[in-house]
């Protein structure tokens, strides 16, 4: 099986420069955030998002080296992503992420809100200084989509009328928007033309959706230990994801349990049984596969290169986590 | 005495359009934030920041009407300000602001973090769509300064080595940066030239500093009821402002009380007595006056107009609160 590390071979060096830059940026300026930053940028993240930006940058530069602005874009992408995680964990009162205690758990809500604000603020300042209005618009769209996604998720808790379409829209806001828009921005910085920019936006959108659907499947199929957070925690908190939406079509009694918010003893285990007896997870897997295939097709616009190979492998790697 | 309302006569109509736009923007999109928004945009704020943007817009348009982009800039200014207040109150665990319970008190930290993120996100999206890179840079600087100011304040709690210079820098980050940079942005949107833009930046900086120093004086001279938050709350939480910094020069024993963080019974009242016996408040008042005079001089670059009159009166109004 391809590992995330070998997958990113063409940008391995770029990624270590990125981590150094991010760590020193936050630490040098703010000792108080230093510990939080250290924790954030070394908490076992796979840097998938900046890696995709760097790979797309290399894949669209026709063999020329990538520019400092490409690198800065990758840094901005990781900063926005990290800021959103930190605030999400405050909002969701999460104790663990990637098997590691969250910033709010370790340092309290105060530092977590500050650290997120600082990262958002720093990223919008970096962004403005890329001096490209189109790129500013694409990434400010991402920040807005994050807030929108988090709000939609709050609004639709335990709402059994949520459609698959609505679920995909929320997943776009929360996960795919960053990959789609930062990817498109990389192509724009490479000056590779409108058509490729739009295809790459679509690649990012499809890859991001596949990624989120797989994550939502893993919430049901993995143990707490491997997942780094309690299993089925999405369902327990009323976040109805693809496996649940498909399962509800087959098992109407599941709706009753959800609508009463698992308030009676044994409701949650019973709901999990119903989901496992249905084809919910299988259908969600098919949906993830479909988006990963669409992502693969979107890449046909790119000339061959090691970076393109990695981007193609990534569509497969995303699925490998549920194989 | 001039009231804030009569002061803003030349933009009274503009301000009511602004409030309508802001309220409907947040409410239409997000019922969950609706209540918080209603609360935020009707909590008795004087709209001083957007009023200054609108006045500067009118004062630099040579008698022509202001543009939709000027209006949007004023909205962005109020959104950024409001977002920062909401997150500040989470960070400081504040229960009251302007005599009204804070968003975190009424709706919890979860909604407060979300509401702030949404307002920051929406404002950076509006900002990008003003299609002016220089304006984007000025306002993204403000967002960064907010985070910086809040962090500096956290770092320097109970630190009796804080200098007046450091205090002024923090006050610039927390208060003056928004007025200075949004004011400069208004001049840029009016296309009124670099020289006026820089003078107006200086006006905003000086006015903002005077404003903050006055606020810090009021923390000592006003009762809880009038202030809408506990009196001397800055001092109690270790935030050493101008009156304290001046008082420490005269009363070295004050330092001891601060350095032990008022840990012994009677420390805080004793510290307040020492400050009142010193010339701390008087010297802080002189400092505020000085900045308000500098702000007045900065306005000489503008042609005469009712808007300019208001901007001049504002330098006096700021001080009137401590007269």
Interface residues (C-beta under 8 A of the other chain):
Chain A: X30 X31 X32 X33 X87 X90 X91 X93 X109 X110 X113 X114 X116 X117 X118 X120 X121 X122 X124 X125 X127 X128 X129 X131 X133 X136 X137 X140 X141 X143 X144 X146 X147 X148 X150 X151 X154 X155
Chain B: X30 X31 X32 X33 X87 X90 X91 X93 X109 X110 X113 X114 X117 X118 X120 X121 X122 X124 X125 X127 X128 X129 X131 X133 X136 X137 X140 X141 X143 X144 X146 X147 X148 X150 X151 X154 X155
